[in-house]
Amino acid sequence: MVWSLIRRRRAVSGLPVPGRCAPGRHVLATERLLLFTPRTRLDVMAALAASADAAAQRWLGTQADEVLPDPGVRRALLDWRPAGDDGRRVPRELAEPYAPDPDDPLLLVCVCRSDLSYAGALELQHRTGEMGGWLAPDHRGRGLGAELFRAGVELAHTHVGLVTVRAGAEPGNTASRRSLAGAGLVPDHGPARHTLPDGRVVDAVWHRHDTRAPAHCC
């Protein structure tokens, strides 16, 4: 369930700083985005809200218990700024701290550096090197997808120490494929069919990015 993502920890405030990662927590920045391991329930719920609309779910196929069906709730979550960073008092249930489970994929929420609005999220399967990501409706069509996936490549190679990072997309998902190419990923061989989390089986094309010198800075 969505709420199973939440673990209680000490409350936090202030945006995390790139280059100051902690065990199990990562922070990266691109020209226009700041990406970080969620710190609060609000961060997690905003990441889910960014991908819950029908246009995103056409491609993502998220499990039903992680999709927020109410458009009003999604809009309200995305209207917030990260807890403590816009002067508004976040409701207590959304301000509860979040602690990532080391067995789960790495999830990074992303915000626009210009106004701190929630912009989407990045997910990396740190054991297999498979990457995915999405943008909130108001942040699509701005070229941010390439920045999002460039951050994913950096996360994989220089934070996690992976030699190869891969990403799949449906052949008709031209926006994602364009963003992956813009992030430097190249076509790769892979299964022609892929099962989404909701059970749908779709056509798939694959992309990859390699490095000769992975690091493990975190």
C-alpha positions, 0 to 999 in steps of 0.5 A: 500500500502507499502508506507502507512507504512511510517510516517514522523519523525525526522531522526535517526542514530546509532543502537538501544540498547537492553533494551532501548525500547520506547513507541511503539518501541521495541529492542531485541537481541539473540546470533546472531540477533538484532531485532528492530522496523523499524526506516526508510523506508529502514528498512521496505523495507528491511523487505519486500524484505527478504520475497518477493522471491518465496520460501518464498511466497510459505508459507507466501502468502503476499498481492500483494501490499506488495511484491517486484517483482523485484529480483534486487530491493530486492537484492539492498535493502538487500545489504544495512545496517541500515541507518547510520551504514555502512558509506554509504549515504542512498538515501534520499527516503529510509532514511525517518523515520518510525513511527509505527501505534499502530493499526498495528501488531508489526513489528520488522526488524532483522539484523545479529549482526556480520555484520549488514546485514538485516536478516529478520523480525518478526511480532506479532499480539499484540491483538491476540498473533499470531506470524510470521516471515521470514528470507532473502534467504542468512540467511536461513539454519543457525539455525536462525529461532529458534532465531527469534521465541525465540525473538518473544516469549520474545517480546510477554511475557516480552514486550507486557505482553501476557500470550500465543503466538501462531504460525501456519504453513503448515504441509509441512513447516518443516523448520518453524515447526523445528524453532518453536520447537527450540524456545520452542513452543509446538503443539496446537489445532487450525483451520485445514485450514488457509487463507493467506493474499493473499486469498489462503486457506492452511492446518495448524498446530499450536504451542503455548508458555505460561508463568505464569508471563507475564511482560510489560516492555515497 
